[in-house]
Amino acid sequence: MLIHCASMDDPYATVEVRNPNGREGLFTMKIDFKDAHGFTMVDASHQVWVSAKDRATVRVAVAGTGRVDKIDHCEVDPRATADR
């Protein structure tokens, strides 16, 4: 779940990953940073360990684009992939 999209004041997106399972796991979340026309400027993924029946917050940098001022919104894949 997206908590905060990147901006000039804070060039990181903040995402919450929830684990409804009965055991901890490594999850990969995916996020797209988009401009006002819906064009994906940057797509990123990040892995995070989440305890059983818990949630973790991840901050994802808008790495190396130099175009943070052009980001209009973020889209997060609603399902993180369980890797382990």
PEDAVEN-V453696 format. One record per backbone hydrogen bond with DSSP energy under -1.0 kcal/mol. CO is the residue of the C=O (numbers start at 0). NH is the residue of the N-H. If there is no record, write none. Layout:
CO_NH, CO_NH
This chain:
0_15, 3_13, 9_6, 9_11, 10_61, 12_59, 13_2, 13_3, 14_57, 16_55, 20_52, 24_49, 25_82, 25_83, 26_47, 27_80, 28_45, 29_76, 30_43, 31_74, 32_40, 32_41, 33_71, 33_72, 34_37, 38_34, 41_32, 43_30, 45_28, 47_26, 49_24, 50_53, 53_18, 55_16, 57_14, 59_12, 60_62, 66_69, 67_70, 72_33, 74_31, 80_27
